[in-house]
Amino acid sequence: MLNTPKNIALSPDGSAVRIIDQTLLPGELRYIELRDREAMYEAIQKLRIRGAPAIGIFAGYCVYVLARRYGAEEFFARLDEDCGYLISCRPTAVNLARQTERMRALAHAMAGRPIDRIVEALGREARAIHEEDIAMCRAIAEAGLSLLHGGDTVLTHCNAGPLATSEYGTGLGPLLLAAERGMDIRAYVDETRPLLQGARLTAWELQNAGIDCTLICDNMAALAMKQGRIQAVLAGCDRMAANGDAANKIGTCGAAIIAKHYEVPVYILLPSSTIDMTCPTGADIPIEERDGEEIRSLWYEKPMAPAGVKCWDPAFDVTDHELITAVVTEKGVIYPPYDVNLKRLFG
């Protein structure tokens, strides 16, 4: 594995979750330790930790850290309250709810046993969530790389590398694995407005890995495809519906529409934990809406819009399954019809 910083871990004494504060990148690489539920919630809400798989790993460690402090009489009441509180933070990324509920269900399944044994089991489960993601990301990278060729240039959107997962990432996994093996695969990196995860995070990760990358504004992707500069679009996913509709960072759908027009394949790379088979279509995925100040003034020295102008700031859009050439998971490459093939593997 290329030398990339580890973005999530327990503190040495297990009393805190240690993460990279991604809001400070690329200017500063700083680790912070979170011990109480308000700080954990704020870290997710303010995108100090982000990316569906990474949020799921983080949630597992958070539940363990919080559970260490509960008394025996209050244990399950506080566990349920804190799990509900964390899940309420961001509605679109399914991993947050899934891994938090996994931890909660384990604890409840052990009701009646000594609390210290339950807490120990939660610690093992949190580490298992993390290890599973590492293995899944490696498998996704292998499967995704099978779709590319030396000399290809891909378009990325948002950030789906190690910062959004554990190792390798999902959407960036094939690029990092290719670099590890000496293959020449390059990238055009959408800046990804308004939070600039492409400019701040993806470009930083790819540069650190020695991968040839070129930063572009989101609205330059159409010209790049028209001129034949891009051979594939690689994107991650925050929640996939049972029919293959994929919710990802706002702008992914637009890139997929352009790619369809110019006959550029679109590959969505994600761990199976991000597939929600209880969600029939993308229309059933809740879309988080964020503070419009992210559009008006975030990342600017002074506001770049008139004072008081109304803003609409959806964090995600849904790419219709008809626009997706293939879905890549740790179980391999999945082709249409997705409603049949996803169910066959994950139903």
GULO-679623 format. One record per residue (C-alpha): residue number from 1; residue in one letter; z, y, x. Coordinates in steps of 0.25 Angstrom, whole numbers. Layout:
[pt NUM 'A' [Z Y X]];
...
end
This chain:
[pt 1 'M' [0 0 0]];
[pt 2 'L' [-3 14 5]];
[pt 3 'N' [8 23 9]];
[pt 4 'T' [11 30 -5]];
[pt 5 'P' [25 35 -8]];
[pt 6 'K' [34 26 -18]];
[pt 7 'N' [36 35 -30]];
[pt 8 'I' [47 27 -37]];
[pt 9 'A' [59 20 -32]];
[pt 10 'L' [74 18 -35]];
[pt 11 'S' [83 26 -26]];
[pt 12 'P' [90 17 -15]];
[pt 13 'D' [103 16 -23]];
[pt 14 'G' [96 14 -37]];
[pt 15 'S' [102 26 -43]];
[pt 16 'A' [89 34 -45]];
[pt 17 'V' [74 33 -46]];
[pt 18 'R' [66 39 -34]];
[pt 19 'I' [52 45 -37]];
[pt 20 'I' [42 54 -31]];
[pt 21 'D' [42 67 -38]];
[pt 22 'Q' [27 68 -41]];
[pt 23 'T' [28 82 -46]];
[pt 24 'L' [30 87 -32]];
[pt 25 'L' [17 79 -27]];
[pt 26 'P' [9 81 -19]];
[pt 27 'G' [17 93 -12]];
[pt 28 'E' [30 85 -10]];
[pt 29 'L' [34 71 -10]];
[pt 30 'R' [48 70 -15]];
[pt 31 'Y' [56 59 -21]];
[pt 32 'I' [67 61 -32]];
[pt 33 'E' [78 52 -37]];
[pt 34 'L' [81 52 -52]];
[pt 35 'R' [94 47 -57]];
[pt 36 'D' [95 52 -72]];
[pt 37 'R' [87 50 -84]];
[pt 38 'E' [84 65 -86]];
[pt 39 'A' [78 65 -72]];
[pt 40 'M' [70 53 -74]];
[pt 41 'Y' [64 58 -87]];
[pt 42 'E' [61 71 -80]];
[pt 43 'A' [54 64 -69]];
[pt 44 'I' [45 57 -79]];
[pt 45 'Q' [43 69 -87]];
[pt 46 'K' [39 78 -76]];
[pt 47 'L' [30 68 -69]];
[pt 48 'R' [39 66 -57]];
[pt 49 'I' [36 52 -59]];
[pt 50 'R' [23 49 -66]];
[pt 51 'G' [13 38 -69]];
[pt 52 'A' [15 27 -79]];
[pt 53 'P' [19 16 -70]];
[pt 54 'A' [27 25 -61]];
[pt 55 'I' [35 30 -73]];
[pt 56 'G' [37 15 -78]];
[pt 57 'I' [43 12 -64]];
[pt 58 'F' [51 24 -64]];
[pt 59 'A' [57 21 -78]];
[pt 60 'G' [61 7 -73]];
[pt 61 'Y' [69 13 -62]];
[pt 62 'C' [75 24 -71]];
[pt 63 'V' [80 14 -81]];
[pt 64 'Y' [87 7 -69]];
[pt 65 'V' [93 19 -63]];
[pt 66 'L' [98 24 -76]];
[pt 67 'A' [104 11 -80]];
[pt 68 'R' [112 10 -68]];
[pt 69 'R' [121 21 -74]];
[pt 70 'Y' [124 15 -88]];
[pt 71 'G' [137 10 -92]];
[pt 72 'A' [138 -4 -98]];
[pt 73 'E' [142 2 -112]];
[pt 74 'E' [130 12 -112]];
[pt 75 'F' [120 4 -104]];
[pt 76 'F' [110 1 -115]];
[pt 77 'A' [111 13 -123]];
[pt 78 'R' [109 22 -111]];
[pt 79 'L' [98 13 -106]];
[pt 80 'D' [90 14 -119]];
[pt 81 'E' [92 29 -120]];
[pt 82 'D' [87 32 -106]];
[pt 83 'C' [75 22 -107]];
[pt 84 'G' [71 30 -120]];
[pt 85 'Y' [73 43 -113]];
[pt 86 'L' [64 39 -101]];
[pt 87 'I' [53 33 -110]];
[pt 88 'S' [53 46 -118]];
[pt 89 'C' [48 54 -106]];
[pt 90 'R' [33 51 -106]];
[pt 91 'P' [26 43 -118]];
[pt 92 'T' [13 40 -112]];
[pt 93 'A' [16 31 -100]];
[pt 94 'V' [19 18 -105]];
[pt 95 'N' [26 13 -93]];
[pt 96 'L' [38 22 -95]];
[pt 97 'A' [42 16 -108]];
[pt 98 'R' [38 2 -104]];
[pt 99 'Q' [46 1 -91]];
[pt 100 'T' [58 8 -97]];
[pt 101 'E' [58 -1 -109]];
[pt 102 'R' [57 -13 -99]];
[pt 103 'M' [69 -9 -92]];
[pt 104 'R' [77 -6 -105]];
[pt 105 'A' [73 -20 -111]];
[pt 106 'L' [77 -27 -98]];
[pt 107 'A' [91 -21 -99]];
[pt 108 'H' [92 -24 -114]];
[pt 109 'A' [88 -38 -111]];
[pt 110 'M' [100 -39 -102]];
[pt 111 'A' [110 -34 -112]];
[pt 112 'G' [124 -41 -110]];
[pt 113 'R' [122 -43 -95]];
[pt 114 'P' [130 -34 -85]];
[pt 115 'I' [125 -20 -84]];
[pt 116 'D' [124 -21 -69]];
[pt 117 'R' [115 -33 -71]];
[pt 118 'I' [106 -25 -81]];
[pt 119 'V' [105 -14 -71]];
[pt 120 'E' [101 -23 -60]];
[pt 121 'A' [90 -29 -69]];
[pt 122 'L' [85 -15 -72]];
[pt 123 'G' [84 -12 -57]];
[pt 124 'R' [76 -25 -55]];
[pt 125 'E' [67 -22 -67]];
[pt 126 'A' [64 -7 -62]];
[pt 127 'R' [60 -13 -49]];
[pt 128 'A' [51 -23 -55]];
[pt 129 'I' [44 -13 -63]];
[pt 130 'H' [41 -6 -50]];
[pt 131 'E' [36 -18 -43]];
[pt 132 'E' [28 -22 -55]];
[pt 133 'D' [21 -9 -54]];
[pt 134 'I' [18 -10 -39]];
[pt 135 'A' [12 -24 -41]];
[pt 136 'M' [4 -19 -53]];
[pt 137 'C' [-2 -7 -46]];
[pt 138 'R' [-6 -15 -34]];
[pt 139 'A' [-14 -25 -44]];
[pt 140 'I' [-20 -13 -51]];
[pt 141 'A' [-25 -7 -38]];
[pt 142 'E' [-31 -20 -35]];
[pt 143 'A' [-38 -21 -48]];
[pt 144 'G' [-42 -7 -48]];
[pt 145 'L' [-48 -8 -34]];
[pt 146 'S' [-57 -19 -39]];
[pt 147 'L' [-65 -9 -47]];
[pt 148 'L' [-68 0 -36]];
[pt 149 'H' [-77 0 -23]];
[pt 150 'G' [-76 6 -10]];
[pt 151 'G' [-82 20 -10]];
[pt 152 'D' [-78 23 -24]];
[pt 153 'T' [-72 36 -29]];
[pt 154 'V' [-63 36 -41]];
[pt 155 'L' [-57 46 -50]];
[pt 156 'T' [-42 47 -52]];
[pt 157 'H' [-34 54 -63]];
[pt 158 'C' [-19 57 -63]];
[pt 159 'N' [-11 49 -53]];
[pt 160 'A' [-11 34 -54]];
[pt 161 'G' [-6 30 -40]];
[pt 162 'P' [7 26 -33]];
[pt 163 'L' [14 39 -39]];
[pt 164 'A' [11 34 -53]];
[pt 165 'T' [15 19 -51]];
[pt 166 'S' [21 12 -39]];
[pt 167 'E' [11 8 -29]];
[pt 168 'Y' [-4 10 -29]];
[pt 169 'G' [-4 16 -43]];
[pt 170 'T' [-14 12 -54]];
[pt 171 'G' [-26 21 -54]];
[pt 172 'L' [-25 24 -39]];
[pt 173 'G' [-21 10 -35]];
[pt 174 'P' [-35 6 -32]];
[pt 175 'L' [-37 18 -23]];
[pt 176 'L' [-24 15 -15]];
[pt 177 'L' [-28 1 -14]];
[pt 178 'A' [-42 4 -9]];
[pt 179 'A' [-36 13 2]];
[pt 180 'E' [-27 2 6]];
[pt 181 'R' [-39 -7 8]];
[pt 182 'G' [-47 3 15]];
[pt 183 'M' [-57 5 3]];
[pt 184 'D' [-63 19 1]];
[pt 185 'I' [-61 23 -13]];
[pt 186 'R' [-59 38 -16]];
[pt 187 'A' [-54 46 -27]];
[pt 188 'Y' [-57 59 -35]];
[pt 189 'V' [-43 63 -40]];
[pt 190 'D' [-42 71 -54]];
[pt 191 'E' [-31 81 -52]];
[pt 192 'T' [-26 77 -66]];
[pt 193 'R' [-22 90 -73]];
[pt 194 'P' [-12 95 -77]];
[pt 195 'L' [-2 87 -69]];
[pt 196 'L' [-11 85 -57]];
[pt 197 'Q' [-7 71 -54]];
[pt 198 'G' [-21 68 -48]];
[pt 199 'A' [-20 80 -38]];
[pt 200 'R' [-5 79 -35]];
[pt 201 'L' [-3 64 -35]];
[pt 202 'T' [-16 56 -34]];
[pt 203 'A' [-22 65 -23]];
[pt 204 'W' [-9 64 -16]];
[pt 205 'E' [-8 49 -17]];
[pt 206 'L' [-23 47 -13]];
[pt 207 'Q' [-22 56 -1]];
[pt 208 'N' [-10 49 4]];
[pt 209 'A' [-17 36 3]];
[pt 210 'G' [-29 41 11]];
[pt 211 'I' [-38 40 -1]];
[pt 212 'D' [-50 49 -2]];
[pt 213 'C' [-47 58 -14]];
[pt 214 'T' [-53 70 -20]];
[pt 215 'L' [-45 79 -30]];
[pt 216 'I' [-53 84 -42]];
[pt 217 'C' [-50 92 -55]];
[pt 218 'D' [-50 83 -67]];
[pt 219 'N' [-62 90 -73]];
[pt 220 'M' [-70 87 -60]];
[pt 221 'A' [-70 72 -63]];
[pt 222 'A' [-83 73 -72]];
[pt 223 'L' [-91 79 -61]];
[pt 224 'A' [-86 69 -50]];
[pt 225 'M' [-90 57 -60]];
[pt 226 'K' [-104 64 -63]];
[pt 227 'Q' [-107 65 -48]];
[pt 228 'G' [-103 50 -46]];
[pt 229 'R' [-91 53 -37]];
[pt 230 'I' [-82 44 -45]];
[pt 231 'Q' [-84 29 -47]];
[pt 232 'A' [-71 26 -55]];
[pt 233 'V' [-60 32 -62]];
[pt 234 'L' [-46 27 -60]];
[pt 235 'A' [-34 31 -68]];
[pt 236 'G' [-20 25 -72]];
[pt 237 'C' [-14 25 -86]];
[pt 238 'D' [-1 28 -92]];
[pt 239 'R' [-3 20 -105]];
[pt 240 'M' [-15 11 -109]];
[pt 241 'A' [-16 6 -123]];
[pt 242 'A' [-20 -8 -128]];
[pt 243 'N' [-34 -4 -130]];
[pt 244 'G' [-36 2 -115]];
[pt 245 'D' [-34 17 -119]];
[pt 246 'A' [-27 23 -107]];
[pt 247 'A' [-18 35 -107]];
[pt 248 'N' [-17 42 -93]];
[pt 249 'K' [-16 56 -88]];
[pt 250 'I' [-23 66 -95]];
[pt 251 'G' [-38 67 -91]];
[pt 252 'T' [-40 52 -88]];
[pt 253 'C' [-48 51 -101]];
[pt 254 'G' [-57 62 -98]];
[pt 255 'A' [-60 56 -84]];
[pt 256 'A' [-63 43 -91]];
[pt 257 'I' [-72 50 -101]];
[pt 258 'I' [-80 56 -89]];
[pt 259 'A' [-80 43 -82]];
[pt 260 'K' [-86 36 -94]];
[pt 261 'H' [-97 46 -95]];
[pt 262 'Y' [-101 44 -80]];
[pt 263 'E' [-99 29 -80]];
[pt 264 'V' [-87 29 -70]];
[pt 265 'P' [-77 18 -73]];
[pt 266 'V' [-63 21 -77]];
[pt 267 'Y' [-52 12 -73]];
[pt 268 'I' [-38 13 -79]];
[pt 269 'L' [-27 7 -70]];
[pt 270 'L' [-13 4 -75]];
[pt 271 'P' [-2 -7 -74]];
[pt 272 'S' [-1 -15 -87]];
[pt 273 'S' [12 -9 -90]];
[pt 274 'T' [4 4 -94]];
[pt 275 'I' [-4 -4 -104]];
[pt 276 'D' [3 -2 -118]];
[pt 277 'M' [-2 -14 -127]];
[pt 278 'T' [6 -8 -138]];
[pt 279 'C' [-2 4 -138]];
[pt 280 'P' [-16 1 -146]];
[pt 281 'T' [-24 13 -141]];
[pt 282 'G' [-23 26 -133]];
[pt 283 'A' [-21 34 -146]];
[pt 284 'D' [-7 27 -146]];
[pt 285 'I' [-3 32 -133]];
[pt 286 'P' [7 44 -133]];
[pt 287 'I' [1 55 -125]];
[pt 288 'E' [12 64 -117]];
[pt 289 'E' [10 79 -119]];
[pt 290 'R' [16 87 -108]];
[pt 291 'D' [20 102 -106]];
[pt 292 'G' [8 111 -106]];
[pt 293 'E' [14 119 -94]];
[pt 294 'E' [8 108 -85]];
[pt 295 'I' [-6 113 -89]];
[pt 296 'R' [-2 128 -88]];
[pt 297 'S' [6 129 -75]];
[pt 298 'L' [10 116 -69]];
[pt 299 'W' [5 116 -54]];
[pt 300 'Y' [1 130 -55]];
[pt 301 'E' [8 142 -47]];
[pt 302 'K' [6 150 -60]];
[pt 303 'P' [2 146 -74]];
[pt 304 'M' [-13 143 -76]];
[pt 305 'A' [-14 145 -91]];
[pt 306 'P' [-11 157 -100]];
[pt 307 'A' [4 158 -104]];
[pt 308 'G' [7 151 -117]];
[pt 309 'V' [-6 143 -118]];
[pt 310 'K' [-5 130 -126]];
[pt 311 'C' [-7 118 -117]];
[pt 312 'W' [-9 103 -121]];
[pt 313 'D' [-4 94 -110]];
[pt 314 'P' [-6 79 -113]];
[pt 315 'A' [-2 71 -101]];
[pt 316 'F' [-12 59 -104]];
[pt 317 'D' [-25 55 -111]];
[pt 318 'V' [-30 42 -116]];
[pt 319 'T' [-43 36 -110]];
[pt 320 'D' [-50 28 -120]];
[pt 321 'H' [-52 13 -116]];
[pt 322 'E' [-67 15 -118]];
[pt 323 'L' [-67 24 -106]];
[pt 324 'I' [-60 14 -97]];
[pt 325 'T' [-68 5 -88]];
[pt 326 'A' [-57 -4 -84]];
[pt 327 'V' [-41 -5 -85]];
[pt 328 'V' [-35 -10 -72]];
[pt 329 'T' [-21 -16 -72]];
[pt 330 'E' [-13 -25 -63]];
[pt 331 'K' [-20 -37 -70]];
[pt 332 'G' [-33 -32 -66]];
[pt 333 'V' [-45 -25 -72]];
[pt 334 'I' [-46 -24 -87]];
[pt 335 'Y' [-59 -21 -94]];
[pt 336 'P' [-63 -18 -109]];
[pt 337 'P' [-60 -21 -120]];
[pt 338 'Y' [-46 -17 -116]];
[pt 339 'D' [-40 -20 -130]];
[pt 340 'V' [-43 -34 -127]];
[pt 341 'N' [-41 -35 -112]];
[pt 342 'L' [-28 -27 -111]];
[pt 343 'K' [-22 -36 -122]];
[pt 344 'R' [-27 -48 -115]];
[pt 345 'L' [-19 -44 -103]];
[pt 346 'F' [-7 -36 -108]];
[pt 347 'G' [-6 -39 -123]];
end
